[in-house]
Amino acid sequence: MLADLARCSSPNHGDRRGHRPELIVLHYTGMANATLARDRLCDPASDVSAHWLIDEAGRIEALVAEDRRAWHAGAGAWCGRDDINSRSIGIEIANPGDRPFPAAQMDSLVLLLGRIMARWSLGPAAVIGHSDMAPGRKIDPGPRFDWQRLAREGLALWPDGPGADAPLAGSLDALGYPPAEPETRLAAFRLRFRPWAKGPESAEDRMIAAALTTARPGVG
């Protein structure tokens, strides 16, 4: 359910600096509950915000207009492009980071993503996690987030099966991951596609990444 904007609209936003939304970045709030997260996202002293907040029960709140630059992504890059705040729409999902995402919350996210993607003509490759664009700095939406559910709805990428056993670095470059130490990029990739995998790089990592590159349309 889309909440009334009247009682909470974040003042933390700015001009998009000549860009339009070409990415949607998913976050978890990392806070105890949605009320605390909303207070922080709407606090002018916090210097953080997001376009949308989804609470634990699936209630959707618009905090910043989508044609404005919200302050959710921070330092990072994707597909060789930086200033992700100017190029993206940020969705904060209320979750401390240590538990599954409730079904009602995921249902609302599916609804919201579909509408945003239609408004801005974005495909599934445009939907990324905070951890994707900021390897080693961020881990949200975390290992418990249901990326496969989004992929089944046509709202995110997921491999249909294994690809070639190709060099991982080249596949991660093609997918859009920014430069980082190999172990750091591997950890970011696994957070999304093999969230409980451990140990050194494996053939499974390489084949999943290669499969994704063949299915990846443009981000905008």
Secondary structure, DSSP 4 states (H G I P E B T S, - for coil): -BPPSTT-----EE--TT----EEEEEE--SSSHHHHHHHHT-TTT----SEEE-TT--EEE-S-TTSEES---S--BTTB--HHHHEEEEEE---SSSPPPHHHHHHHHHHHHHHHHHHT--GGGEEEHHHHSTTT--TT-TTS-HHHHHHTTSS---SS------HHHHHHHHTPPP--HHHHHHHHHHHHSTT--SS--HHHHHHHHHHHHH-----
